[in-house]
Amino acid sequence: MENIVKYADNVLIYIIVFCLILLVLITAAMIYFAVRYRKSRTPEASDIRGNLKLELAWMILPTIIALSMFYFGWESFLGLRAVPPDAINIDVNAMQFSWVFIYPNQKESEGLMVVPQGKPVKVNLTSLDVIHSFYLPAFRIKMDAVPNMKTYTWFYADKPGDYHILCAEFCGVGHADMTATLRIVPESEYQKWLNKK
Ligand SMILES: [Cu+2]
């Protein structure tokens, strides 16, 4: 699933659109009822009980809406967990307050993650001290890095360029400085960089 960014954005838009529709409908109904049934016009409240059709409608409709949100969210979650088999594995160690990247040939870099363009990249996470969170906003992924535990996430490195890597879990005084750069470069440049000591 190479279009996770698009998928995640679509789920967000889907949920926001429903929220906006409901916001408008509920607010409009509230204002209408407040005016229509104000005290000067209807001093005596009427006693209304039971309306099967109405009750079924407000049970079934929200259930369908909530389940459809769950369904789209679940679909994109599955895409986030299913790493393509041809992904490059990079181990990422989080620590107060930096990111260390370890490549398949054991090369290490700190604060800079270089990956080749056009490849899926699997990020194998752990932490050397407290809980951190690997956050790559441009690729819509975020995963906790937990001491004594292995977690993972992945992204598709499609467009060359520099992207922000942030820590998204408050981890101490230097938390705000716990940033790194993801650099997507052409394959040949990646190989050159990888084999440079
Ligand atoms: Cu951190």
Residues whose N, C-alpha, C, O or C-beta is under 5 A from the ligand:
A	BS01	CU	I131 H132 S133 C167 E169 C171 M178
